[in-house]
Amino acid sequence: MNRKILGIIGAVLLFIAVIRAWPEVSVKMADYPLDGEWELTEMRTAGIYGGSLETARALVGQSITIQKHVITSRAERYCPLAPLAPVTLRDDMETFGTSGGSWSELGLKPVGDGRSYEVLQADAKCDFGTFAKAIFEPASGLILLAHNEIYLLLTRR
């Protein structure tokens, strides 16, 4: 009889622990900053950019969905995103070459030395190569989607 009572008490305590933890788990899943319905609202460029200007212009105004690390849109049926990872972007020759561009021209806010930008980045592996990566700046909430060397601003729908 004591074992049954202890078993029931254990099961009730486990149930209470799961119920208490559930809202925290669902909030963390809901807080993934890229999931949702988006519109590509604006083109942003820095420095010199190449021949993808016309295709980037054609993407402005289109809607995309990001769900469970996958982008879907009219231009891309299937475009998986890697998990977001912290990255420090810099205004340097490696990033912009001799074109003299700056991440601040794209809307990012510099930190530290004024030439560094703390962001989260996810590389994309699109079927048709429309998007190369997503950049998320947690401090401002700014999200950019790279189309070659041109960035598209994401605005939540």
NORVENVEN-V200149 format. One record per pair of residues at least 4 apart in sequence whose C-alpha atoms are under 6 Angstrom apart, sorted by the first residue. I is the first residue (numbers start at 0). J is the second residue. Records with the same first field share a line. If there is no record, write none. Layout:
I = J / J
This chain:
2 = 6
34 = 65 / 66
35 = 64 / 65
36 = 64 / 156
37 = 62 / 63 / 153 / 154 / 155 / 156
38 = 61 / 62 / 153 / 154
39 = 59 / 60 / 61 / 151 / 152 / 153
40 = 59 / 60 / 152
41 = 59 / 151 / 152
42 = 150 / 151
43 = 105 / 150
44 = 149
45 = 100 / 104
46 = 98 / 99 / 100
47 = 98
63 = 71 / 72
64 = 70 / 71
65 = 69 / 70
68 = 79 / 80
69 = 78 / 79 / 80
70 = 78
71 = 75 / 76 / 77
78 = 124 / 125
79 = 123 / 124
80 = 121 / 122 / 123
81 = 121 / 122
82 = 121
83 = 119 / 120 / 121
84 = 119 / 120
85 = 118 / 119
86 = 118 / 119
87 = 116 / 117
88 = 115 / 116
89 = 114 / 115
90 = 101 / 114
92 = 96
95 = 100
102 = 107
103 = 107 / 108
109 = 113 / 114 / 115 / 116
110 = 115 / 116
118 = 135 / 136
119 = 134 / 135
120 = 133 / 134
121 = 132 / 133
122 = 132
123 = 131 / 132
129 = 146
130 = 145 / 146
131 = 145 / 146
132 = 144 / 145
133 = 143 / 144
134 = 142 / 143
135 = 141 / 142
136 = 140 / 141
142 = 153
143 = 150 / 151 / 152 / 153
144 = 150 / 151
145 = 149 / 150
146 = 150
